[in-house]
Amino acid sequence: MVTKWGWKLLKLSRTLWVRTVAFALLALLSALVAVLLQDLIPASVAGIIGAGAAEKILTILASSMLAVTTFSLSIMIAAFSASTNSVSPRATRLLMEDSTTHNALATFVGSFLYSIVSIILLNTKLYNERGEVVLFLTTIVVTALIVITILVWINHLSGLGRVGETANRVEDKAYAALMAFVNDPWLGANPLTTLAQVPERAKAFLTSTIGYIQHVDVNAIYSWAQAHDCKVFIVVRAGVFIEPGRPLLWIDGELPDNTDSLAKAFTIEDFRSFDQDPRFGLLVLAEIASKALSPAINDPGTAIEIIGRGMRVLSNWQLPDSSDAVVRYPRLWQLGLSLNDLFDDFFTPIARDGAALVEIQIRLQKSFIALAKMNPQLRIQARRHSEDALARAEQAQRHASDLARLKALHRALMDT
């Protein structure tokens, strides 16, 4: 389980400016290292390379990298806009964290700064002839790095902001979050299956902050529980919307006056995060399908593709029995994640918006049949949503043969 500081560092590493500053500092260091290494170059090598060779290349890099950076930024903004309009504003956050885009921009900005600093150092006469050899060789390495980055960047641009590529990213995030939950459903705490398990004497812990929980530092909560000799029942998870009247947890023991350290264990922000919230990933997939089914776009093919993606994610659900839970924090109890909510988040919007389209309803029913065959937990939810989708289709469709096909698929599901 990632601690709060680890979570903050992970979020920081996904911001564009961090990688750009790191590359820029590395570029500046490269230019300065040439001054320190110049005395190590044999004098015989210095005469091989012309005195102005490095400066000419650096001048070209300085003028071109600024233009390339500006162009790349415009492409990135256009991709964000396209993703917002054609996919989902929530999915755009994944593009903003794209490591390939960050590496490309960081390389271009770093190369520009390297060129400028190197030209300045050349004109201040800090380099002798042997220093210019080091600078020339360093510049060749930087140029090769730029060429490789441009090739990778051009290949990456072919899918940046596209519906299919963005849906891939959302599916991968939803899958990773769901697998993290399946592998550790209760985060090392004791399973809390229902709120009825919370003792009546327990005291509610509230917060004045309003927003979505992005991360829960279970290790910090356990340390607090040990220090105050109490039991803690955590009744929220990442993705839950918190308001002042909703408890974050219940404490069975004495509640001290100062609970700041306990409040800091929860990261609450204005928006949801994909990392520990499988519901959010499935919800964004459903948003992509709903937008594709809107009259303005009218793209049922994309919605059918998204149904397959959601089915792939949900097929990995296999909640272990609570008696098999590995408890690393014996003083803590953690509320689990409901499969009902996952199915509702994904299938309900698609069944609603695609109620009048027989091809969407057929794909839904076939998906429910496939999920029902995988395990009993999925079968219960598949049957429930199959009935709901069929009821919506009966209200929206009037063609007898279409409804007959849907009813036959529904009967096949109920027989599994």
C-alpha positions in Angstrom: 0.0 0.0 0.0 1.4 3.3 -1.1 1.9 5.9 1.7 0.6 9.4 1.4 4.1 10.8 0.6 4.6 8.1 -2.0 1.2 9.0 -3.5 2.2 12.7 -3.7 5.5 11.8 -5.3 3.7 9.6 -7.8 1.3 12.5 -8.7 4.2 14.9 -9.0 6.1 12.6 -11.3 3.2 12.7 -13.7 3.3 16.5 -14.2 4.9 18.0 -17.2 7.0 20.6 -15.5 8.9 18.1 -13.3 10.2 16.1 -16.2 11.0 19.3 -18.2 13.0 20.8 -15.3 14.9 17.5 -14.9 15.8 17.4 -18.5 16.7 21.1 -18.5 19.0 20.7 -15.5 20.6 17.7 -17.1 21.3 19.7 -20.3 22.8 22.5 -18.3 25.0 20.0 -16.4 26.1 18.5 -19.7 27.3 21.9 -21.0 29.2 22.6 -17.8 30.8 19.1 -17.7 32.6 19.9 -20.9 34.6 22.6 -19.1 35.7 20.1 -16.4 36.7 17.4 -18.9 38.5 19.5 -21.4 42.0 18.9 -19.9 41.5 15.2 -20.3 41.4 15.4 -24.1 44.8 14.8 -25.9 46.0 17.9 -27.7 46.4 15.8 -30.9 42.6 15.2 -31.0 41.9 18.9 -30.7 43.2 19.7 -34.1 40.9 17.2 -35.9 37.7 19.1 -35.3 37.4 22.7 -36.5 37.0 25.4 -33.9 33.6 26.5 -35.1 32.1 23.0 -35.7 30.3 22.8 -32.4 29.0 26.4 -32.4 27.4 26.0 -35.9 25.5 22.9 -34.8 24.5 24.5 -31.5 23.2 27.6 -33.4 21.0 25.3 -35.6 19.7 23.4 -32.5 18.9 26.7 -30.6 16.8 28.1 -33.5 15.1 24.8 -34.4 14.3 23.4 -30.9 12.3 26.5 -29.9 10.1 26.1 -33.0 9.7 22.4 -32.5 8.7 22.9 -28.8 6.1 25.5 -29.8 4.7 23.2 -32.5 4.6 20.2 -30.1 2.7 22.3 -27.5 0.1 23.3 -30.1 -0.3 19.6 -31.1 -0.7 18.6 -27.5 -3.4 21.2 -26.8 -5.2 20.2 -30.0 -5.2 16.6 -28.8 -6.5 17.5 -25.4 -9.3 19.5 -27.0 -10.2 16.6 -29.4 -10.3 14.2 -26.5 -12.5 16.4 -24.5 -15.0 16.9 -27.3 -15.1 13.4 -28.8 -14.2 11.1 -25.8 -14.6 12.5 -22.3 -13.2 15.4 -20.3 -12.3 12.9 -17.6 -10.2 10.8 -20.0 -8.3 13.9 -21.0 -6.4 13.7 -17.6 -4.8 10.5 -18.8 -3.4 12.4 -21.9 -2.1 15.1 -19.6 -0.1 12.5 -17.7 1.2 10.8 -20.9 4.9 10.0 -20.4 5.8 10.0 -24.1 4.5 13.5 -24.5 6.3 14.7 -21.4 9.6 13.1 -22.6 9.3 14.7 -26.0 8.6 18.2 -24.7 11.3 17.8 -22.0 13.8 16.7 -24.5 13.1 19.7 -26.8 13.2 22.3 -24.0 16.3 20.7 -22.5 18.1 20.7 -25.9 17.2 24.3 -26.5 18.6 25.3 -23.1 21.7 23.2 -23.7 22.3 25.0 -27.0 21.9 28.4 -25.5 24.1 27.8 -22.5 26.8 26.1 -24.6 26.9 29.1 -27.0 27.2 31.5 -24.1 30.0 29.4 -22.6 31.8 29.3 -26.0 31.6 33.1 -26.3 33.0 33.6 -22.8 36.1 31.7 -23.8 35.7 29.1 -21.0 36.5 26.4 -23.5 39.9 25.9 -25.0 40.4 23.8 -28.1 40.2 20.5 -26.3 37.1 21.7 -24.5 35.4 22.4 -27.8 36.1 18.7 -28.7 34.2 17.6 -25.6 31.4 20.0 -26.4 31.2 18.8 -30.0 31.0 15.2 -28.9 28.3 16.0 -26.3 26.4 17.9 -29.0 26.4 14.9 -31.3 24.9 12.8 -28.5 22.2 15.4 -27.9 21.5 15.6 -31.6 21.1 11.8 -31.7 18.7 12.0 -28.7 16.6 14.6 -30.5 16.3 12.5 -33.6 15.2 9.4 -31.7 12.7 11.5 -29.7 11.3 13.1 -32.8 10.8 9.7 -34.4 9.0 8.3 -31.3 7.0 11.5 -31.1 5.8 11.3 -34.7 4.7 7.7 -34.2 3.0 8.6 -31.0 1.1 11.5 -32.6 -0.8 9.1 -34.8 -3.0 8.0 -31.9 -2.8 10.9 -29.5 -6.3 12.1 -28.7 -8.0 9.4 -30.8 -11.1 7.7 -29.4 -9.6 4.2 -29.7 -6.2 5.1 -28.2 -7.8 7.1 -25.3 -10.2 4.2 -24.6 -7.2 1.9 -24.4 -5.7 4.1 -21.7 -8.9 4.2 -19.7 -9.3 0.4 -20.0 -5.8 -0.2 -18.8 -6.3 2.1 -15.8 -9.6 0.5 -14.9 -8.0 -3.0 -15.2 -5.0 -2.0 -13.1 -7.3 -0.5 -10.4 -9.6 -3.6 -10.4 -6.7 -6.0 -10.2 -5.2 -4.1 -7.3 -8.5 -4.4 -5.5 -8.9 -8.1 -6.2 -5.4 -8.8 -5.0 -5.9 -6.8 -1.8 -9.6 -6.0 -1.3 -9.4 -4.8 2.3 -5.9 -3.1 2.1 -4.5 -5.4 4.7 -7.2 -4.6 7.3 -9.9 -6.9 8.6 -12.9 -7.2 6.2 -15.8 -4.9 7.0 -18.7 -6.5 5.0 -21.5 -4.3 6.3 -21.8 -1.2 8.5 -23.7 -3.3 11.0 -20.3 -4.6 12.1 -19.4 -1.2 13.5 -20.0 -1.1 17.3 -22.7 1.2 18.5 -20.3 2.8 21.0 -17.9 3.8 18.1 -17.5 7.5 17.4 -17.7 9.0 14.0 -14.7 10.8 12.5 -15.8 13.7 10.2 -14.1 16.2 8.1 -15.0 19.7 6.9 -13.5 19.1 3.5 -15.8 18.5 0.5 -14.5 16.5 -2.4 -13.5 13.1 -3.7 -11.1 10.7 -1.8 -8.2 10.0 -4.0 -6.0 8.0 -1.6 -6.2 6.5 1.9 -3.0 6.0 3.8 -3.9 2.8 5.7 -0.4 2.5 7.3 -0.7 6.0 8.8 -4.2 5.2 10.2 -2.9 2.0 11.8 0.0 3.8 13.4 -2.5 6.3 14.9 -4.7 3.4 16.1 -1.7 1.8 17.8 -0.6 5.0 19.4 -4.1 5.6 20.9 -5.0 1.9 21.6 -8.2 1.8 19.7 -9.9 0.0 16.8 -10.7 1.9 13.6 -13.4 1.1 11.1 -12.7 2.7 7.7 -16.0 3.1 5.8 -14.8 5.0 2.7 -12.6 4.1 -0.2 -10.9 6.0 -3.0 -13.6 7.5 -5.3 -16.1 8.2 -2.5 -17.5 11.8 -2.4 -17.2 13.2 1.1 -19.2 16.0 2.7 -19.1 17.2 6.3 -21.9 14.9 7.4 -20.4 11.7 6.1 -18.0 9.8 8.4 -14.6 8.8 7.0 -14.3 6.2 9.7 -15.6 5.1 13.1 -13.3 4.9 16.2 -13.9 2.3 18.9 -12.0 3.9 21.8 -11.1 7.3 23.2 -11.1 10.1 20.6 -8.4 12.6 21.4 -8.7 16.3 20.9 -6.1 16.5 18.3 -6.9 14.3 15.2 -4.9 16.2 12.6 -2.6 13.3 11.9 -5.6 11.1 11.3 -7.2 13.6 8.9 -4.0 13.8 6.9 -4.2 10.1 6.1 -6.9 11.0 3.6 -6.2 12.8 0.3 -9.3 14.6 -0.7 -9.4 16.6 -4.0 -11.9 18.2 -6.4 -11.9 15.3 -8.8 -11.5 11.5 -8.9 -8.4 9.6 -9.7 -8.0 6.4 -11.7 -5.3 4.7 -9.6 -7.2 3.2 -6.7 -10.8 3.7 -8.1 -11.9 0.9 -10.5 -15.4 2.4 -10.5 -14.1 5.6 -12.0 -12.4 3.8 -14.9 -15.6 1.9 -15.8 -17.6 5.1 -15.4 -15.4 6.9 -17.9 -15.7 4.0 -20.3 -19.5 4.3 -20.0 -19.2 8.0 -20.7 -17.3 7.3 -23.9 -20.0 4.9 -25.0 -22.8 7.3 -24.1 -21.2 10.1 -26.1 -20.8 7.8 -29.1 -24.6 7.0 -28.8 -25.6 10.6 -28.7 -27.6 11.9 -31.8 -24.8 14.4 -32.5 -22.2 11.6 -33.0 -24.3 8.5 -33.7 -21.5 6.0 -33.6 -22.9 2.7 -32.2 -19.8 0.8 -33.3 -17.7 2.7 -30.7 -20.3 1.9 -28.1 -20.1 -1.8 -29.0 -16.3 -1.7 -28.7 -16.6 -0.1 -25.3 -19.0 -2.8 -24.1 -16.3 -5.3 -24.9 -13.7 -3.3 -23.0 -15.9 -3.1 -19.9 -16.6 -6.8 -20.1 -12.8 -7.5 -20.2 -12.3 -5.5 -17.1 -15.2 -6.9 -15.2 -14.3 -10.5 -16.1 -11.3 -10.2 -13.7 -13.6 -9.8 -10.7 -13.1 -12.6 -8.2 -13.6 -11.4 -4.6 -12.0 -13.9 -2.2 -13.9 -15.0 0.9 -13.5 -12.7 3.9 -12.2 -15.6 5.9 -9.2 -15.9 3.6 -8.2 -12.2 4.0 -4.6 -11.6 4.9 -4.7 -9.1 7.8 -1.6 -6.9 8.2 -3.3 -4.3 10.3 -5.3 -6.1 13.0 -6.7 -2.9 14.6 -8.3 -1.8 11.3 -11.4 -2.8 9.5 -12.0 -1.7 5.9 -15.2 -1.6 3.9 -15.0 -3.4 0.6 -16.1 -2.5 -2.9 -19.5 -3.6 -4.2 -19.8 -5.4 -7.5 -23.3 -3.9 -7.8 -21.8 -0.5 -8.1 -19.3 -1.6 -10.8 -22.1 -3.0 -12.9 -24.4 0.0 -12.3 -21.6 2.4 -13.2 -20.8 0.8 -16.5 -23.9 -1.0 -17.9 -26.8 1.2 -16.8 -25.8 4.4 -18.8 -25.1 2.3 -22.0 -28.4 0.3 -21.6 -30.3 3.6 -21.1 -28.7 5.5 -24.0 -28.8 2.5 -26.4 -32.2 1.3 -25.5 -33.6 2.0 -29.0 -30.7 0.4 -30.9 -31.1 -3.4 -31.3 -27.4 -3.9 -32.1 -26.4 -2.3 -28.7 -28.9 -4.4 -26.8 -27.8 -7.6 -28.5 -24.2 -6.9 -27.6 -25.2 -6.2 -24.0 -27.2 -9.4 -23.7 -24.3 -11.4 -25.2 -21.9 -9.8 -22.7 -24.1 -10.7 -19.8 -24.2 -14.3 -21.0 -20.4 -14.4 -21.2 -20.0 -12.8 -17.8 -22.5 -15.1 -16.2 -20.5 -18.2 -17.3 -17.3 -16.9 -15.5 -18.3 -17.1 -11.8 -21.4 -17.0 -9.6 -20.7 -13.4 -8.4 -20.8 -12.1 -11.9 -23.8 -14.3 -12.8 -26.0 -12.5 -10.2 -25.2 -9.1 -11.5 -25.4 -10.2 -15.2 -29.0 -11.5 -14.7 -30.1 -8.4 -12.9 -28.8 -6.1 -15.6 -30.1 -8.4 -18.4 -33.6 -7.9 -17.1 -33.1 -4.2 -16.7 -31.7 -3.8 -20.3 -34.5 -5.9 -21.7 -37.1 -3.8 -19.9 -35.6 -0.6 -21.4 -35.5 -2.2 -24.9 -39.2 -3.2 -24.6 -40.2 0.4 -23.9 -38.0 1.9 -26.7 -38.4 -0.7 -29.5 -41.5 -1.8 -31.3 -40.2 -4.2 -33.9 -41.4 -7.7 -32.9 -38.5 -9.7 -34.4 -35.9 -7.5 -32.6 -37.6 -7.9 -29.3 -37.8 -11.7 -29.9 -34.1 -11.9 -30.4 -33.4 -10.0 -27.2 -35.8 -12.2 -25.2 -34.2 -15.3 -26.6 -30.8 -14.1 -25.4 -32.2 -13.2 -22.0 -33.7 -16.7 -21.7 -30.4 -18.2 -22.6 -28.8 -16.2 -19.8 -31.3 -17.2 -17.2 -30.7 -20.9 -18.1 -26.9 -20.6 -17.5 
